[in-house]
Amino acid sequence: MRGQPGARQEVGTEVTVREQIAGYVALQRLLDRRSALRRERDTAPEALAALRSQSSAREGQMDAKRSRRETLAAEQVILQRETEALQEEREHFRKQKSQVTNMKQLSAVVSELDHVEVQLKTKEDRLLAILQELEAIEAEIATLTEESPEERAARAQAEAAWAARREEAESELQEVDRELRLVQTQLGETAMARFKKLWASRKPSAAVPMDGTACSACHADLRPSLVQVVRSAEELAFCDHCRRLVYDPEQFAHQ
């Protein structure tokens, strides 16, 4: 056979070369179909993936906001305690200030009071900033909490449509598997062994249609003599470049 040396033949006693090519083409198409169906079954459609992404992004933002709120609330509790303690300390030094009897004592008390006032001002400013940020977070959470009726309806519809399509794909996969087993039986062990070897080294495309006078897989031009072999379908023809089985799509059209 040209393209892969060998004589014009019937393959073993099981099937003719033309039947073998037809079987290989059928196997390739069924395997392609199985891969496509598995993708459909296992991969959410783009529209649904986008809706899920929106929902997931909203949930992620919600989690981040809640986490930030918890952190701020904890800091607020600590600051409130510290502020109350500083306020008490300030009152203590104010009372001391009114009771001092000399300038040295007054200077010391005023220094302590100033130090407390600075600390208190810093913590009160931080408390105010926390309160303002908490208010902003609560407002943001309120807008993120609810999925709009339109979004909810669109996502539910998309989920239902994909669930239905997954069921259809699973049913079609079972049919494809039945057809694969049938073709394998029709080809016989010898022809199947050859296809499996070819598939193992060239998957996911072991058998490819000729495109004009070129291999549709690697796009290399086929030798004129090889083109004739492909068109005759009397011998198995393999691309010189990628070594895939090449067939004439006009003779082996989709059934």
PAZAPA-4460 file (N, C-alpha, C; in steps of 0.05 Angstrom, whole numbers, plus 32768, in hexadecimal, padded with zeros to 4 digits):
% residues 255
    n_x    n_y    n_z   ca_x   ca_y   ca_z    c_x    c_y    c_z   seq   type   mol
   8011   7FE8   8000   8000   8000   8000   8011   8019   8000     1      M     A
   800B   802D   7FEF   801B   8046   7FEE   8013   8057   8005     2      R     A
   8026   8068   800E   8021   8079   8026   8029   806A   803E     3      G     A
   8023   8050   8040   802E   803E   8053   8030   8024   8044     4      Q     A
   8048   801B   803C   804B   8005   8028   803A   7FED   802E     5      P     A
   802F   7FE1   8019   801F   7FC9   801C   800F   7FC4   8003     6      G     A
   8006   7FAD   7FFE   7FF8   7FA6   7FE5   7FDA   7FAC   7FE8     7      A     A
   7FCE   7FB0   7FD0   7FB1   7FB3   7FCF   7FA5   7F99   7FD9     8      R     A
   7F90   7F9C   7FEA   7F89   7F84   7FFA   7F6D   7F85   8005     9      Q     A
   7F65   7F6F   800F   7F51   7F6E   8023   7F5F   7F69   803D    10      E     A
   7F56   7F76   8053   7F64   7F75   806C   7F5B   7F5C   807B    11      V     A
   7F6D   7F49   807D   7F67   7F2F   808B   7F50   7F22   807D    12      G     A
   7F3F   7F16   808B   7F26   7F0B   8080   7F0E   7F19   808C    13      T     A
   7F12   7F2F   8099   7EFC   7F3C   80A8   7EEF   7F52   8097    14      E     A
   7EFE   7F65   808E   7EF2   7F7B   807F   7F04   7F83   8068    15      V     A
   7EF9   7F90   8053   7F08   7F9A   803D   7F15   7FB4   8046    16      T     A
   7F29   7FBE   8036   7F36   7FD7   803C   7F22   7FEE   803D    17      V     A
   7F10   7FEF   802A   7EFB   8004   802A   7EEA   8003   8043    18      R     A
   7EE3   7FEB   804B   7ED3   7FE8   8064   7EE4   7FF0   807C    19      E     A
   7EFD   7FEA   807B   7F0F   7FF2   8091   7F11   8010   8093    20      Q     A
   7F15   801D   807C   7F16   803B   807C   7EFC   8046   8086    21      I     A
   7EE6   803B   807C   7ECC   8045   8086   7EC9   8041   80A4    22      A     A
   7ED3   802A   80AE   7ED1   8025   80CB   7EE3   8039   80DA    23      G     A
   7EFB   803E   80D0   7F0D   8051   80DE   7F01   806D   80DE    24      Y     A
   7EF5   8075   80C7   7EE8   808F   80C6   7ED1   8091   80DA    25      V     A
   7EC1   807B   80DB   7EAB   807B   80EE   7EB5   807C   810B    26      A     A
   7ECA   806E   8111   7ED6   806F   812C   7EDF   808B   8132    27      L     A
   7EED   8097   811F   7EF7   80B2   8125   7EE1   80C6   812A    28      Q     A
   7ECC   80C4   811A   7EB5   80D6   811D   7EA7   80D1   8138    29      R     A
   7EA4   80B8   813F   7E97   80B1   8158   7EA8   80BA   8170    30      L     A
   7EC2   80B7   816E   7ED4   80C0   8183   7ED4   80DE   8186    31      L     A
   7ED2   80EC   816F   7ED0   8109   816F   7EB6   8111   817D    32      D     A
   7EA1   8103   8175   7E86   8109   8181   7E86   8104   819F    33      R     A
   7E93   80EE   81A7   7E94   80E8   81C3   7EA3   80FE   81D3    34      R     A
   7EB9   8107   81C8   7EC8   811C   81D5   7EB7   8136   81D8    35      S     A
   7EA9   813C   81C2   7E99   8154   81C2   7E82   8152   81D7    36      A     A
   7E76   813B   81D8   7E60   8136   81EB   7E6A   8137   8208    37      L     A
   7E81   812C   820C   7E8D   812D   8227   7E92   814A   8230    38      R     A
   7E9C   815A   821D   7EA0   8177   8223   7E86   8184   822A    39      R     A
   7E72   817F   821A   7E57   818B   821F   7E4D   8182   823A    40      E     A
   7E51   8169   8241   7E47   815F   825B   7E56   816A   8272    41      R     A
   7E70   816E   826F   7E81   8175   8286   7E88   8193   8288    42      D     A
   7E83   81A2   8273   7E8A   81BE   8273   7E72   81D0   8270    43      T     A
   7E6E   81E1   8283   7E57   81F3   8283   7E58   8206   826B    44      A     A
   7E41   820B   825E   7E41   821E   8247   7E4C   8239   8250    45      P     A
   7E56   8249   823D   7E62   8263   8243   7E4F   8275   8252    46      E     A
   7E35   8275   8248   7E22   8287   8255   7E1E   8280   8272    47      A     A
   7E1B   8266   8278   7E18   825D   8293   7E31   8262   82A4    48      L     A
   7E48   825D   8298   7E61   8262   82A6   7E64   827F   82AE    49      A     A
   7E5B   8291   829C   7E5C   82AE   82A2   7E49   82B5   82B9    50      A     A
   7E31   82A9   82B8   7E1E   82AE   82CE   7E29   82A3   82E9    51      L     A
   7E35   828C   82E7   7E40   8280   8300   7E57   8291   8309    52      R     A
   7E67   829C   82F7   7E7E   82AC   82FE   7E74   82C6   830C    53      S     A
   7E5F   82D1   8302   7E53   82E9   830E   7E4B   82E3   832B    54      Q     A
   7E3D   82CC   832E   7E34   82C4   8348   7E4B   82BE   835B    55      S     A
   7E5F   82B1   8350   7E77   82AB   8360   7E86   82C4   8368    56      S     A
   7E88   82D7   8355   7E95   82F0   835B   7E87   82FF   8371    57      A     A
   7E6C   82FF   836F   7E5C   830C   8383   7E61   82FF   839F    58      R     A
   7E61   82E5   839F   7E66   82D7   83B8   7E82   82DC   83C3    59      E     A
   7E95   82DE   83B1   7EB1   82E4   83B9   7EB3   8300   83C5    60      G     A
   7EA5   8313   83B8   7EA4   832E   83C3   7E97   832F   83DE    61      Q     A
   7E81   8320   83E0   7E73   831F   83F9   7E84   8314   840F    62      M     A
   7E92   82FE   840A   7EA4   82F2   841D   7EBA   8306   8426    63      D     A
   7EC5   8315   8412   7EDA   8328   8419   7ECF   833F   842A    64      A     A
   7EB7   8348   8423   7EAA   835E   8433   7EA4   8354   844F    65      K     A
   7E99   833C   8452   7E93   8332   846C   7EAC   832E   847D    66      R     A
   7EC1   8324   8470   7EDA   8321   847F   7EE5   833B   8488    67      S     A
   7EE4   834F   8476   7EEE   836A   847E   7EDD   8376   8494    68      R     A
   7EC3   8371   8493   7EB0   837B   84A7   7EB7   836F   84C3    69      R     A
   7EBD   8355   84C3   7EC4   8347   84DC   7EDE   8352   84E7    70      E     A
   7EF1   8357   84D5   7F0B   8362   84DE   7F08   837D   84EA    71      T     A
   7EF8   838E   84DC   7EF3   83A9   84E6   7EE4   83A9   8501    72      L     A
   7ED0   8397   8502   7EC0   8396   851B   7ED1   838E   8533    73      A     A
   7EE4   837B   852E   7EF6   8373   8544   7F08   8389   854C    74      A     A
   7F12   8398   8538   7F24   83AF   853E   7F14   83C4   854D    75      E     A
   7EFA   83C8   8545   7EE9   83DC   8551   7EE6   83D6   856F    76      Q     A
   7EE1   83BD   8576   7EDD   83B6   8592   7EF6   83BC   85A2    77      V     A
   7F0E   83B6   8597   7F27   83BB   85A5   7F2B   83D9   85A9    78      I     A
   7F26   83E8   8593   7F2A   8405   8594   7F17   8412   85A7    79      L     A
   7EFE   8408   85A9   7EEB   8414   85BB   7EF4   8410   85D8    80      Q     A
   7EFF   83F9   85DE   7F09   83F4   85F9   7F21   8407   85FF    81      R     A
   7F33   8408   85EB   7F4A   8419   85EF   7F43   8436   85F1    82      E     A
   7F2F   843F   85E2   7F26   845A   85E3   7F19   8461   85FE    83      T     A
   7F09   844E   8608   7EFD   8452   8622   7F12   8454   8638    84      E     A
   7F26   8443   8636   7F3C   8444   864A   7F4B   845F   8648    85      A     A
   7F50   8468   8630   7F5E   8482   862D   7F4D   8499   8637    86      L     A
   7F33   8498   8632   7F21   84AD   863C   7F21   84AE   865A    87      Q     A
   7F21   8496   8667   7F23   8495   8684   7F3E   84A1   868D    88      E     A
   7F53   849A   867E   7F6E   84A4   8685   7F6F   84C2   8682    89      E     A
   7F62   84CC   866D   7F61   84E9   8669   7F53   84F7   8680    90      R     A
   7F3C   84EC   8689   7F2E   84F8   869F   7F3F   84F7   86B8    91      E     A
   7F4E   84E2   86BB   7F5F   84E0   86D3   7F74   84F7   86D3    92      H     A
   7F80   84FB   86BC   7F95   8510   86BB   7F88   852C   86BC    93      F     A
   7F70   852F   86B2   7F62   8549   86B5   7F5D   8550   86D3    94      R     A
   7F55   853B   86E1   7F51   853F   86FE   7F6B   8546   870C    95      K     A
   7F80   8537   8704   7F9A   853D   8710   7FA3   8559   870A    96      Q     A
   7F9D   8562   86F1   7FA5   857D   86E9   7F99   8592   86FB    97      K     A
   7F81   858D   8703   7F73   85A1   8714   7F7D   85A0   8731    98      S     A
   7F8D   858B   8738   7F95   8588   8753   7FB3   858D   8758    99      Q     A
   7FC2   8592   8742   7FDF   8596   8746   7FE4   85AF   8756   100      V     A
   7FFC   85AF   8763   8002   85C6   8776   801B   85D5   876C   101      T     A
   8028   85CB   8757   8040   85DA   874E   8043   85D6   872F   102      N     A
   8054   85E6   8724   8058   85E6   8707   8064   85CC   86FD   103      M     A
   8075   85C0   870D   8082   85A7   8705   806D   8591   8701   104      K     A
   805B   858F   8715   8045   857B   8714   8033   8581   86FC   105      Q     A
   802D   859B   86F8   801B   85A3   86E2   8027   859B   86C8   106      L     A
   8041   85A0   86C4   804E   859A   86AB   804D   857C   86A5   107      S     A
   8052   856C   86BA   8051   854F   86B7   8035   8545   86B0   108      A     A
   8021   8550   86BD   8006   8547   86B8   7FFD   8550   869C   109      V     A
   8004   8568   8694   7FFD   8572   867A   800A   8561   8664   110      V     A
   8023   8559   8669   8031   8548   8655   8023   852D   8652   111      S     A
   801B   8521   8669   800D   8507   8668   7FF2   850B   865A   112      E     A
   7FE4   8521   8660   7FCA   8526   8655   7FCC   8529   8636   113      L     A
   7FE1   8538   862E   7FE4   853C   8611   7FE9   8521   8603   114      D     A
   7FF9   8510   8610   7FFF   84F6   8604   7FE6   84E5   8601   115      H     A
   7FD5   84E6   8616   7FBC   84D7   8615   7FAA   84E3   85FF   116      V     A
   7FA9   84FD   85FD   7F98   850A   85E9   7FA0   8502   85CD   117      E     A
   7FBA   8500   85C8   7FC4   84F8   85AD   7FBC   84DB   85A7   118      V     A
   7FBF   84C9   85BB   7FB8   84AD   85B7   7F99   84AB   85B3   119      Q     A
   7F8A   84BA   85C3   7F6D   84B8   85C1   7F64   84C2   85A6   120      L     A
   7F70   84D8   859C   7F68   84E4   8582   7F6E   84CF   856C   121      K     A
   7F85   84C2   856D   7F8C   84AE   8559   7F78   8497   8558   122      T     A
   7F70   848D   8570   7F5E   8477   8571   7F41   8480   856A   123      K     A
   7F39   8498   8571   7F1E   84A2   8569   7F1D   84A6   854B   124      E     A
   7F32   84AF   853F   7F33   84B2   8522   7F30   8497   8514   125      D     A
   7F3F   8484   8520   7F3D   8469   8514   7F22   845D   8518   126      R     A
   7F16   8461   852F   7EFA   8458   8533   7EE7   8464   851F   127      L     A
   7EEA   847D   851A   7ED8   848B   8507   7EDC   847F   84EB   128      L     A
   7EF5   847A   84E4   7EFB   846E   84C9   7EEE   8452   84C7   129      A     A
   7EF0   8443   84DD   7EE4   8428   84DD   7EC6   8429   84DA   130      I     A
   7EB9   843C   84E9   7E9C   843E   84E7   7E94   8446   84CA   131      L     A
   7EA3   8458   84BE   7E9D   8460   84A2   7EA1   8449   848F   132      Q     A
   7EB6   8439   8493   7EBB   8422   8481   7EA6   840D   8485   133      E     A
   7E9E   8408   849E   7E89   83F4   84A4   7E6F   83FC   8497   134      L     A
   7E68   8416   8497   7E50   841F   848A   7E51   841A   846C   135      E     A
   7E69   8420   8461   7E6C   841B   8444   7E6A   83FE   843D   136      A     A
   7E76   83ED   844E   7E75   83D0   8449   7E58   83C6   844B   137      I     A
   7E49   83CF   845F   7E2D   83C6   8461   7E1D   83CE   8449   138      E     A
   7E22   83E5   843E   7E14   83EE   8426   7E1C   83DC   840E   139      A     A
   7E35   83D6   840C   7E3E   83C5   83F6   7E33   83A9   83F8   140      E     A
   7E32   839E   8411   7E27   8383   8415   7E0A   8383   840E   141      I     A
   7DFC   8398   8414   7DDF   839A   840D   7DDB   8398   83EF   142      A     A
   7DEC   83A4   83E0   7DE9   83A3   83C3   7DF2   8388   83B7   143      T     A
   7E04   837B   83C5   7E0F   8361   83BB   7DFE   8349   83C4   144      L     A
   7DEF   834C   83D9   7DE1   8336   83E5   7DCD   8329   83D2   145      T     A
   7DBD   8338   83C6   7DA7   832D   83B6   7DAE   832B   8398   146      E     A
   7DAA   8313   838E   7DAC   830F   8371   7D92   8319   8365   147      E     A
   7D94   8329   834F   7D7C   8335   8344   7D6A   831E   8339   148      S     A
   7D50   8323   8338   7D3D   830F   832D   7D45   8307   8310   149      P     A
   7D4E   831A   8301   7D56   8314   82E5   7D6F   8302   82E5   150      E     A
   7D82   8308   82F6   7D9A   82F7   82F7   7D94   82DB   8301   151      E     A
   7D83   82DA   8315   7D7B   82C0   8320   7D6C   82AF   830B   152      R     A
   7D5A   82BC   82FD   7D4A   82AD   82E9   7D5C   82A4   82D2   153      A     A
   7D6F   82B5   82C9   7D81   82AE   82B3   7D93   8297   82BB   154      A     A
   7D9D   8298   82D3   7DAF   8282   82DC   7DA0   8268   82DF   155      R     A
   7D87   826A   82EB   7D77   8251   82EE   7D70   8245   82D3   156      A     A
   7D6A   8256   82C0   7D63   824C   82A5   7D7B   823F   8298   157      Q     A
   7D93   824C   829B   7DAB   8241   828F   7DB3   8227   829D   158      A     A
   7DB0   8225   82B7   7DB6   820D   82C5   7DA4   81F6   82BC   159      E     A
   7D8A   81FC   82B9   7D77   81E8   82B1   7D7D   81DE   8294   160      A     A
   7D84   81F1   8283   7D8A   81EA   8267   7DA2   81D8   8266   161      A     A
   7DB6   81DF   8276   7DCF   81CE   8275   7DCA   81B3   8281   162      W     A
   7DB9   81B2   8296   7DB3   8198   82A2   7DA5   8186   828E   163      A     A
   7D93   8192   827E   7D85   8183   826A   7D98   817A   8254   164      A     A
   7DAA   818C   824D   7DBE   8185   8238   7DD1   816F   8241   165      R     A
   7DD8   8170   825B   7DEA   815B   8266   7DDC   8140   8264   166      R     A
   7DC2   813F   826A   7DB4   8126   8268   7DB3   811C   824B   167      E     A
   7DAE   812F   8238   7DAF   8127   821C   7DCA   811D   8214   168      E     A
   7DDF   812C   821D   7DFA   8124   8215   7E01   8108   8220   169      A     A
   7DF9   8103   8239   7DFE   80E9   8245   7DF0   80D3   8235   170      E     A
   7DD7   80D8   822D   7DC9   80C5   821D   7DD6   80C0   8202   171      S     A
   7DDF   80D6   81F5   7DED   80D5   81DC   7E08   80C6   81DF   172      E     A
   7E15   80CA   81F5   7E2F   80BD   81FA   7E2B   809E   81FB   173      L     A
   7E15   8096   8208   7E0F   807A   8209   7E0B   806E   81ED   174      Q     A
   7DFD   807E   81DC   7DF8   8075   81C1   7E12   8074   81B1   175      E     A
   7E23   8088   81B5   7E3D   8088   81A8   7E4E   8070   81B0   176      V     A
   7E4E   806A   81CA   7E5D   8053   81D3   7E52   8039   81C7   177      D     A
   7E38   8037   81C3   7E2D   801F   81B6   7E36   801D   8199   178      R     A
   7E36   8034   818C   7E3F   8035   8170   7E5C   802E   816D   179      E     A
   7E6C   8038   8180   7E89   8032   8180   7E8D   8014   8183   180      L     A
   7E7F   8008   8195   7E82   7FEB   8199   7E7A   7FDB   8180   181      R     A
   7E64   7FE5   8173   7E5B   7FD8   815A   7E70   7FDA   8144   182      L     A
   7E7B   7FF2   8140   7E8F   7FF5   812B   7EA8   7FE4   8131   183      V     A
   7EB0   7FE4   814A   7EC7   7FD3   8152   7EC2   7FB6   814B   184      Q     A
   7EAA   7FAD   8151   7EA3   7F91   814B   7EA4   7F8C   812D   185      T     A
   7E99   7F9F   811E   7E98   7F9C   8101   7EB4   7F9C   80F4   186      Q     A
   7EC6   7FAC   8100   7EE1   7FAD   80F5   7EF1   7F94   80FB   187      L     A
   7EED   7F88   8112   7EFC   7F71   811A   7F16   7F78   8128   188      G     A
   7F22   7F64   8134   7F39   7F68   8145   7F52   7F73   8137   189      E     A
   7F57   7F69   811F   7F6F   7F72   8111   7F6E   7F8F   8109   190      T     A
   7F57   7F97   80FD   7F54   7FB3   80F6   7F53   7FC5   810E   191      A     A
   7F46   7FBC   8123   7F45   7FCC   813C   7F60   7FD0   8148   192      M     A
   7F70   7FBB   8147   7F8B   7FBD   8153   7F9B   7FD3   8144   193      A     A
   7F98   7FD4   8129   7FA6   7FE8   8119   7F9C   8004   8120   194      R     A
   7F81   8007   8123   7F77   8021   812A   7F80   802A   8145   195      F     A
   7F80   8018   8159   7F88   801F   8174   7FA5   8029   8174   196      K     A
   7FB5   801C   8165   7FD1   8024   8163   7FD4   803F   8157   197      K     A
   7FC4   8044   8142   7FC4   805E   8135   7FB9   8074   8147   198      L     A
   7FA4   806D   8155   7F97   8080   8168   7FAA   8087   817E   199      W     A
   7FB8   8073   8189   7FCA   8078   81A0   7FE0   808D   8199   200      A     A
   7FE8   808D   817F   7FFE   809F   8178   7FF4   80B9   816B   201      S     A
   7FDA   80BA   8163   7FD1   80D1   8154   7FB7   80DE   815F   202      R     A
   7FAD   80D4   8176   7F95   80DF   8181   7F98   80FD   8187   203      K     A
   7F83   810D   8185   7F68   8104   8181   7F5F   8101   8164   204      P     A
   7F72   8102   8151   7F6A   8100   8135   7F7B   80EB   8128   205      S     A
   7F71   80D3   8125   7F80   80BD   8119   7F79   80BB   80FB   206      A     A
   7F60   80C0   80F4   7F57   80C0   80D8   7F4B   80DB   80D1   207      A     A
   7F56   80E7   80BC   7F4E   8103   80B5   7F47   8104   8097   208      V     A
   7F35   8116   8090   7F2D   8118   8074   7F43   8127   8064   209      P     A
   7F44   8121   804B   7F55   8130   8038   7F48   814B   8033   210      M     A
   7F58   8160   8033   7F4E   817B   802E   7F59   8184   8013   211      D     A
   7F49   8181   7FFE   7F53   8186   7FE3   7F67   8170   7FDD   212      G     A
   7F81   8177   7FDD   7F96   8163   7FD9   7FAA   8165   7FF1   213      T     A
   7FA0   816E   8008   7FB1   8170   801F   7FA5   8161   8037   214      A     A
   7FB6   815C   804A   7FAD   814F   8063   7F9F   8165   8074   215      C     A
   7F87   815F   807D   7F79   8174   808C   7F83   8177   80A9   216      S     A
   7F94   8164   80B2   7F9E   8166   80CD   7FB7   8177   80CE   217      A     A
   7FCB   8171   80BD   7FE4   8180   80BE   7FE7   8194   80A7   218      C     A
   7FD4   8192   8094   7FD2   81A5   807D   7FE9   81A1   8069   219      H     A
   7FF7   818B   806B   800D   8185   8058   8000   817C   803E   220      A     A
   800C   8184   8027   8002   817B   800D   8009   815D   800A   221      D     A
   7FF7   814E   7FFF   7FFB   8132   7FFA   8007   812D   7FDF   222      L     A
   8018   8119   7FDD   8023   8112   7FC3   800C   810B   7FB0   223      R     A
   800F   8112   7F96   7FFA   810B   7F83   7FF2   80ED   7F83   224      P     A
   8007   80DC   7F86   8001   80BF   7F86   7FF1   80B8   7FA0   225      S     A
   7FF7   80C5   7FB6   7FE9   80C0   7FCE   7FCC   80CA   7FCD   226      L     A
   7FC8   80E0   7FBF   7FAD   80EB   7FBB   7F9C   80D6   7FAD   227      V     A
   7FA8   80C9   7F99   7F9A   80B4   7F8A   7F93   809C   7F9B   228      Q     A
   7FA6   8095   7FAD   7FA0   807F   7FC0   7F89   8086   7FD2   229      V     A
   7F89   809F   7FDB   7F73   80A7   7FED   7F59   80A6   7FDE   230      V     A
   7F58   80AF   7FC5   7F3F   80B0   7FB6   7F36   8094   7FAE   231      R     A
   7F49   8082   7FAA   7F41   8068   7FA2   7F35   8058   7FB9   232      S     A
   7F3D   805E   7FD1   7F34   8050   7FE9   7F39   8032   7FE7   233      A     A
   7F4D   802B   7FD8   7F54   800E   7FD6   7F6B   8006   7FE8   234      E     A
   7F78   801B   7FF3   7F8E   8016   8006   7F8D   802B   801C   235      E     A
   7F97   8024   8033   7F99   8037   8048   7FAF   804C   8041   236      L     A
   7FA9   8065   8043   7FBB   807A   803C   7FC2   808B   8054   237      A     A
   7FDC   808F   8058   7FE5   809F   8070   7FF4   80B7   8067   238      F     A
   7FEF   80CE   8074   7FFD   80E6   806E   801B   80E2   8073   239      C     A
   802B   80EB   805F   8048   80E7   8062   8053   80F8   8079   240      D     A
   8045   810E   807F   8050   8120   8094   8047   8119   80B0   241      H     A
   802D   8115   80B4   8023   8111   80D0   801C   80F4   80D5   242      C     A
   801C   80E3   80C0   8016   80C6   80C2   7FFA   80BF   80CB   243      R     A
   7FE8   80D2   80C6   7FCC   80CC   80CC   7FBF   80BE   80B3   244      R     A
   7FAA   80AF   80B9   7F9B   80A3   80A2   7F8B   80B9   8095   245      L     A
   7F8E   80BB   807A   7F80   80CF   806B   7F6B   80C2   805A   246      V     A
   7F52   80CD   8059   7F3D   80C1   8049   7F2F   80D6   8039   247      Y     A
   7F21   80CE   8025   7F12   80E0   8013   7EF7   80E5   801F   248      D     A
   7EF2   80FE   8027   7ED8   8104   8034   7EC0   8101   8022   249      P     A
   7EC5   8102   8008   7EAE   80FF   7FF5   7EA5   80E2   7FF4   250      E     A
   7EB7   80D0   7FF9   7EB0   80B3   7FF9   7EA6   80AA   8014   251      Q     A
   7EAF   80B7   8029   7EA7   80AF   8044   7E9A   80C6   8052   252      F     A
   7E83   80CE   8047   7E74   80E5   8052   7E67   80DC   806C   253      A     A
   7E5F   80F0   807C   7E52   80EA   8096   7E37   80DB   8090   254      H     A
   7E33   80C7   80A0   7E1A   80B8   809D   7E04   80C5   80AD   255      Q     A
***
